[in-house]
Amino acid sequence: MLNILVIEDNPDNMTLVDEILDDAGFHVFQAVNAELGIDMLNTQQIDLILMDISLPQMSGLEATTLIKSRQETAQIPIIALTAHAMQADKEQAMSAGANAFLTKPIDEDILLQTIEEMSN
């Protein structure tokens, strides 16, 4: 079973993603901002991160860059989730170190397929 950290500040989006992942058999950790998510990486064994890009304080892009710069967390796949669907947004997320880029509203099938691809 994969341990997936979801970093998302919108309660409705968090609930939706949590239900999708829980129904698919994943163990879900939740963080409402980047700082809490990064702290959780120090205490939990996380296999994959779903990262909202628009977060308060530290953005998802900043958090992704930080996570990928740390030797102990650099190997964890990060899937960027955002309502910003422009090509430039995708390029920014990938440049920050995201391994995949998905747009909201979340498509359950695409999300689960992407997680499967990232975890193999």
C-alpha positions in Angstrom: 0.0 0.0 0.0 1.4 3.4 -1.0 1.6 6.2 1.5 0.4 9.4 -0.3 0.8 12.8 1.1 -1.8 15.3 -0.1 -0.8 19.0 0.3 -4.0 20.9 -0.4 -5.5 24.0 1.3 -9.0 23.7 -0.2 -11.2 21.5 2.1 -13.5 20.4 -0.7 -10.6 19.3 -2.9 -8.9 17.6 0.0 -12.1 15.6 0.8 -12.5 14.6 -2.9 -8.9 13.5 -3.3 -8.9 11.7 0.1 -12.1 9.7 -0.9 -10.6 8.8 -4.3 -7.3 7.6 -2.8 -8.9 5.9 0.2 -11.3 4.0 -2.1 -8.4 2.9 -4.3 -6.6 1.4 -1.2 -4.0 4.0 -0.6 -3.0 5.4 2.9 -3.5 9.1 2.8 -1.7 11.8 4.9 -3.1 15.3 4.7 -1.4 18.7 5.0 -3.3 22.0 4.6 -0.1 23.9 3.7 3.4 23.3 2.4 5.1 23.8 5.7 3.0 21.1 7.4 3.6 18.8 4.4 7.4 19.2 4.6 7.3 18.6 8.3 5.4 15.4 7.7 8.1 14.2 5.4 10.4 14.2 8.4 8.2 11.9 10.4 6.3 9.7 8.0 7.4 7.3 5.2 5.8 9.0 2.2 5.9 7.2 -1.2 4.3 9.9 -3.4 3.1 13.6 -3.0 0.1 15.3 -4.6 1.0 19.0 -4.4 -1.5 21.8 -4.9 0.4 24.7 -6.6 -1.6 27.6 -5.1 -1.0 27.4 -1.4 -0.8 30.1 1.3 2.6 31.2 2.6 4.9 28.8 0.7 3.6 28.0 -2.8 3.5 24.4 -4.1 6.3 25.4 -6.6 8.5 26.5 -3.7 7.8 23.4 -1.7 8.4 21.1 -4.7 11.8 22.8 -5.3 12.7 22.4 -1.6 11.6 18.8 -1.4 13.6 17.9 -4.6 16.7 19.7 -3.3 16.9 17.6 -0.2 18.8 14.3 -0.6 16.4 12.4 1.7 13.3 13.4 -0.2 14.5 14.1 -3.7 13.4 10.6 -5.0 9.7 11.0 -3.9 7.5 11.5 -7.0 5.5 14.7 -6.9 2.3 15.2 -8.9 1.3 18.9 -9.2 -2.4 19.6 -9.0 -3.7 22.9 -10.1 -6.5 24.9 -11.5 -4.0 26.8 -13.6 -4.0 24.9 -16.9 -1.9 27.0 -19.1 1.3 25.5 -20.7 3.4 28.0 -18.8 2.0 26.7 -15.5 2.9 23.2 -16.5 6.4 24.3 -17.5 6.9 26.1 -14.1 5.7 23.0 -12.2 8.0 20.7 -14.1 10.9 23.1 -13.8 10.4 23.1 -10.0 10.8 19.4 -10.0 7.3 17.9 -10.4 7.2 14.5 -12.0 3.7 15.0 -13.4 1.1 17.8 -13.8 -2.7 17.4 -13.5 -5.3 20.1 -13.7 -8.4 20.6 -11.6 -11.2 19.6 -11.6 -9.7 16.3 -10.8 -10.4 13.4 -13.2 -10.4 10.3 -11.0 -9.2 7.9 -13.7 -6.3 10.1 -14.8 -5.3 10.7 -11.2 -5.2 7.0 -10.4 -3.4 6.2 -13.7 -0.8 8.9 -13.0 -0.2 7.6 -9.5 0.2 4.1 -10.9 2.8 5.3 -13.4 4.7 7.3 -10.8 4.8 4.4 -8.3 6.3 1.8 -10.7 
